[in-house]
Structures are given as structure tokens and as C-alpha cells.
Amino acid sequence: MRRAPASFLITAGLVLAAFVAAPAVRGQQDLVADLSDHEIAITTGFTGAELLLFGAIEGEGQIVVVVTGPRQAMTVRRKDRLAGIWMNTESMTFQNVPSFYAVAATGMLDEVDPDVRVRQEMGLDHLNLRPMLRDRDTPVATIRAFREGLVRNQVRHGLYSASAGRILVLSDRLFRTRVSFPANVVTGIYTVSVYYIRNGSPVHAQTTPLRVSKIGIGAYVFRFAHTNSAAYGVFAILVAVLAGWLAAVIFRKV
């Protein structure tokens, strides 16, 4: 979902004007950033969305953007071949897993202090993915294998970025980058964090919420199915029976 280019230009102009016209504030706030839209509306024909993140900085430094979706528990299962049939033999559930993850930077993430990368989850290798109800006897290699499987699945579904995106800097002050969301994106509140880094450590950070929600008849059906599951099941059966009866009547041989 995108705004019109004119709307973006106006917003970007206001951000830059406010940044330049306030020298007293600029010494305390070296970073100003915003999104082209603060809400993604999922309709029946939703095929994905792309948002533009833009802003301005004061002085030299690196910019890192981290986008995370609503956190939830996720289970990873391992399949093995038993008696000629592939079956789920092992599983591991991880807690507090971001449903969506993307990162972008103006430079290499390796230039950021390792402790900062771990604390702010900059990069797939630094995601804080911890198993629930971990058995003390579970080998570290097993946990690592399930963790890699979880990340691999999320990347395959387009919900995790396999590598860091690029942030374009213009005139050493303005910057912009695009964040893409797939059609299977999870609804909820997303967090867009922008870090301004000097000498490997963040000197300023800004967090902006982003809402992803369903609208229209699809949203009504989704809410009805989750709040009235029994009634929804009965209604679905009746619709299926009615559709079958109508098909039999229409195509009945004379």
C-alpha cells in the first residue's frame, strides 16, 4: 500500500524543513525519520505491500533499520522416514519469535558493536530465539539445528529477509529505504526501529509503530470465524450442502 508521490514529497519536505529550521533542537536530536504510511490494510485481493522509510541525519554515522512483527510462539518439527513414510518425529517450540523480520543498513552490520547487534537484534544471527521448556539434556547442536530450521522456513515464506537491505543516503543528510511485506503477513502492531550509530554504538534511536489490519468483508469473516467458531462451522456446512444441492439441480440430466 503506497501513498501518492506528492504526499510523500510533502511529508519529506516537512521533515527536512523541521530538521533544518530548529538549530537549537538539532544538537539534541540528530535523527528524524518517518514512514510513507503507518497502516497496511489487508483486503480480499491483497498481494503484499511496500512502504518507504525516509528521514534526515545530522553529522556522520551509520543508519540501521530493524522491522519486527508481532511476537508469538512458533513450533518447528523435524521429519524422519519411518517404515517408508515421512513422519514428524521431533519438535521444538520457540518463544517470543517475531512473525516478520527485516533489517537494512547504510554499511556493513559487522561495523556495529557486537553487543549492540545482539541487544537490538541486528541480523538474523542475533535474533533472540529461545526454546520453551528446554530440557537440560538437549544438546546445543540440536537447538541450533531447530533454530536454523525456523529461520529457514520464515525466509522461504518471505517473512524474514535473508540479508540486510540497503539504505540510500542523499547529500550526506537525507536517507531512504523500502520495506516489503508479503501477502501472508501477520496482522498486528509492527515495530520500526531506526538507529543512528557512531563509532559502533547508537547515539540516537527512534521507534515508530506500524499497524497491519484486515478490512472489508474478509475481516468480518475472519473475526466471526474466530469468535464464533461453532456457528461458523455450522454455517460453512450448510453453505456446502446448499451448493451441492444447487449443482445437482442445475446439472441434472433431463
N, C-alpha and C positions, 0 to 999 in steps of 0.2 A: 504494500500500500504506500503510495507516494503522494506528496503534496505537489502542487503545481510549481514549476521552476520559479515563477515570480514570487510565490510565497516564501520559498527558500531564500531567494536573494534578499528579500525584505528582512527576514529574520536574521540572516547572516550579517547584513548591514547594521542592524540594531545592536547585535552582539559586539561587532567591531567598534561601532561608534561609542558604546558604553565603555569599552575597554580603553579606548584612546582618550576619551574625554574625562577620565577620572584619574589623574596622576596621583592623587593622594591615596586612592584605594589600590592602585596598581601595585604599590610596593608591598601590600599585604596579600593580594590575590593575583598570582602570576598566571592563573589558568581560568579561562572561561570556555565552556562547552555546552552544546545543546544537540537535540535530535530533530530531524526534519518532521517527525511525528511521534507522539507519546502514546499512541494506541494502535494496535493492529487488530482489525475487525475480520473475523473469520466468517465467511458466508458459505453458502452451499457450493459455489464454484471456486472456492479459494484454492489457489495453486502455489502459494508462497508469497513472500513479501521481501522487500529490500528497503532498509532505512539508511539515511545519510546522517552520520555524526560529524559535526563541524565545530570549530572553535578557534581560539587565539591564545597565544602564549607570550610571555614577556621574558626575554633572555634566551640563553642556550640551554638545551637539555633534551631529554628523550621523552616521548609520549607513549604510554601503553594503555590500551583499552581492553577491558575484560567484561564480557557479557555472559551472565549466568541466568538460567531459567529457574523456575520453582524447584525446590529440592524435595526429594522423595526417596523412599527405599526402592531398590532395584535388585532383582534376583537374577543371577547368572547360572545357567545349567550346562553341564558337560554331558555329551552323548558318547556312549561306547557301543560297540557292536556285540550283542549277546545273542547266541544261537541264530546268527544270521539276521537279526533285527536290531536296528539302531534305537537305543532307549536312553532316557535321561537317567544317569547313574549317580551323579553328584551335583550339588548346587551350593551356592553361597550368596547370601543377601548382604548388600552394602547399604549403609545408612547415609542420609544427608547427601544424596547424589544429585547434582544439577541436571535437570532434564534437558537443558540446552547449554552449550558452551562454545564461546568464540573469543579469540584474542587477536589483537593487532598491535603493531608497534612501528615506530619510525626507524628503529635499528634492530640489532640482534638482542634477543632476550638474555643471552649469556652475559651481556654487559651490565645487567641489573644484579644487585647483590643477591646471592643465593637465598639468604634468609628472607629477603623481601619477596622473592619469587614464590617461596613456599608459603609464606604468610598470606599473600594476596592471590595465590593460585594462578600464577602467570605461566601458562603452558600445561599441556596435558600431563606431563610427568609430575607436575606439582599439585594436581587435584587431590584434595583431602578425601580420599575414598577409603573408608574403614568398614570392615565386615562387622555385622551384628552377631552377638553371641558367639564370639570366636572361641574355639577350643584351643586350650594352651598347647595341645599336642599337634595342632595343624602346622605343617611346615611353612616357612616363609615363602618358599618357591611355589607352593600351591596357591597361597593368597595372591602372589604376584601374577600367576597364570590366570586366575579368575578375574583379577583387576584388569589385565590386558584384554581379556575377552570382553569385559563390559565396555571398555573404551572402544574396542574394535567394532562392536555392534552399534554403538552410538554414532561412530564415524560413518559406518555403512549406511545408516538410516538418514544421514545428513544432519544429525542433531549436534554433532561435535565437529569442529574444524580440525582437520588433520595437521595443519601447520598454521603458523601465525600469519595473519593478514598484513597488508601494507597500509601505513598511514602516510598520506601525501602532505608535505609541508610546502606552503607557498610563501615566498618573500620572507622566510625565516620567522614568520609570525602566525599566519593562518594555517590550519590543518584540517584535513577531512579524510574520512574513510567510510566505507559502506559495509553494512552488516546484513547478511542474507538469512532469511528464515524459511525453512522448507514447509511443504503443505501439511506435514504431520506434526507441526509444532504444538506443544502442550499449552493449554490456556493457563492464565495466572499472571502474577506480577514478576517481571524480569528486572534484573539489576544491571545497569550500565555504569561501570566504574572507569573513570579516566584518571590516570596517574601522570603527574609531571615529575620527571626524575632527573636529578643532577648528581654526578659522581656516584652513580649506582644506587642512590637512595631517594625515595619520594620526598619532595618538598611541598607538594600540594596535591590534593585529590578531590574529585568531585563525583558524586553518585547521583544518578538520575533513574527514577523508576519508569518502567515501560509495561503497559498493560496489553495482554493478548486475550481477547474475549470472543466468544461466539455471538452472532447477532442473527436476527431473522427467524424463520420457521425452523431452521436447523437447530438453533439454540433452544427453542421451546421444546422440540422433541427430545433433545439431549437432557434438559432439566427434568422433563416429565419421566423419562426412562430411568433416571437415577433417583428421583424422589418417590415415584410410584411404580416400582419395578413389577409388582404383581399385576396391577391394572394394565401396564404397558404390555406385559406378556400375553394377557388375555386378549387385548385389542389386536396385537400382532397375529395371533392365531385366527381370530375372526376375519381379519383382512385377508389372510392367506386362504381360508376356506371360501370366502366370498369370491376371491379372484379365481380360484379353481373352478367354482361353480359357473361363473360367467364365461370362462374359457370353454367349459364343456358345452354350454348352451350355444355359444357363438359358432363353434366348430362341429357341432353335432351334424352327423350325416342325415340328409333328408331321405 
